[in-house]
Amino acid sequence: TGMYLSLTQSNADEDKLVDSIHPSMYPTGTVDVDGTRWIVYQGDDGVEPVWTTRLNSTGGPTQVAITGAGGVDQFRTLAAATESQPPLPAHR
C-alpha cells in the first residue's frame, strides 16, 4: 500500500476541524516545525494522526490540518511547505 498525506484548510476552529476529519481524536502533544507549533492529535488504533495549526494571513487566520499514512518526516515536510506560503483566500 502507498503512503499519502492530505492537507485541509478551513475557517473552522481547531476542535471542529479535527472533529470533521475524525471524531474520536484527542491531542497528544505538539511539534515545532520551523518556529510554528503544530498540535498532534491521535485516535484509536488504525486511525491516522492529525497535525493542525492556525496560520495568519492578510485575509485573516486559517486553521490547517494534515493527516494521512505518511511518517513523521513526511508530515514535517508538508507542514514546512504549508507554513511557508500564505493560505488560500476564503471564498464564501
C-alpha positions in Angstrom: 0.0 0.0 0.0 1.2 3.5 -0.7 1.7 6.4 1.6 -0.2 9.7 1.3 -0.9 12.9 3.1 -3.9 15.2 3.0 -4.0 18.9 3.7 -7.2 20.7 4.7 -7.6 24.4 5.1 -10.6 25.8 6.9 -12.1 28.8 8.7 -13.4 26.4 11.4 -11.9 26.3 14.9 -9.3 23.7 15.7 -11.7 21.3 17.5 -14.3 21.5 14.8 -11.8 20.9 12.0 -10.2 17.9 13.7 -13.7 16.5 14.6 -14.7 16.8 10.9 -11.6 14.6 10.0 -12.2 12.0 12.7 -14.5 12.5 15.7 -12.5 10.3 18.2 -9.2 12.3 18.0 -7.5 13.7 21.1 -4.5 16.0 21.4 -1.3 14.2 22.5 1.4 16.9 22.2 3.0 19.4 19.9 5.6 19.5 17.3 7.7 22.6 16.3 8.3 23.0 12.6 10.4 26.0 11.7 9.0 28.0 14.6 5.4 27.1 14.1 3.7 25.0 16.8 1.6 22.1 15.4 -0.8 20.3 17.7 -0.7 16.5 17.2 -3.9 14.5 17.5 -4.1 10.7 17.8 -7.1 8.3 17.8 -7.8 4.7 18.3 -5.6 2.0 16.7 -5.6 2.3 12.9 -6.7 6.0 12.9 -4.2 8.2 11.1 -2.7 11.1 13.1 -3.7 14.7 12.5 -1.3 17.7 12.8 -3.0 21.1 13.0 -2.1 24.8 13.4 -3.5 28.2 12.9 -1.8 30.3 10.2 -2.3 34.1 10.0 -2.5 35.9 6.7 -3.7 39.2 5.3 -7.1 37.6 4.8 -7.4 36.6 8.5 -6.5 33.4 10.4 -6.9 30.0 8.9 -6.8 26.6 10.5 -4.9 23.9 8.6 -4.7 20.2 9.2 -2.5 17.4 7.8 -3.5 13.8 8.1 -2.5 10.6 6.3 -0.5 7.4 6.3 2.9 9.1 5.9 5.6 9.1 8.6 6.8 12.0 10.8 9.4 13.2 8.2 6.6 13.4 5.5 4.4 15.3 8.0 7.2 17.7 8.7 7.9 18.3 5.0 4.3 19.1 4.2 4.0 21.3 7.4 7.1 23.3 6.4 5.9 23.8 2.9 2.4 24.8 4.1 3.5 27.4 6.5 6.0 28.9 4.1 3.1 30.0 1.8 0.0 32.2 2.6 -3.3 30.4 3.0 -5.6 30.3 0.0 -8.2 33.2 0.1 -11.6 32.3 1.6 -14.5 32.1 -0.8 -18.0 32.5 0.6 
